[in-house]
Amino acid sequence: MPDLQEQFGQIDIYLFDQLLRGRIGPTMRVLDAGCGSGRNLVYFLREGYDVFGVDTDPIAIEDTRRLAASHAPALPAQPDPGLWRRQLRHACACGVQPWPY
């Protein structure tokens, strides 16, 4: 049996809490706004969630794409651009900088 570090990676405690409470389920899409290198996405990628990450840092995006390719090769690199306009159930934008206008 894998230990918690192996299973969940460096996941934020808030996100781990939401999983334990059953607020994020396998049929939901996961959007990580300000995803950085994707450390919060490891568990979701391994478990087959529909996962998307956005970040203002192009290097972070490339890191996340490599991470996704290694854990979920069938996941598309570019989602439908209108996807999140149509469907967003739960969001946490902790520490995300405001979008520049």
Number of C-alpha atoms within 10 A of each C-alpha: 5 7 8 10 9 11 14 18 14 16 17 11 10 11 14 15 12 12 12 10 10 9 11 19 13 12 9 14 18 21 19 18 18 19 20 20 19 25 16 20 26 22 18 20 22 14 13 14 19 16 19 23 20 16 18 14 12 11 12 18 19 14 15 23 22 16 18 24 15 13 18 20 13 10 17 14 11 8 11 7 7 8 9 13 7 6 9 12 10 11 10 11 10 9 8 12 11 7 6 4 3
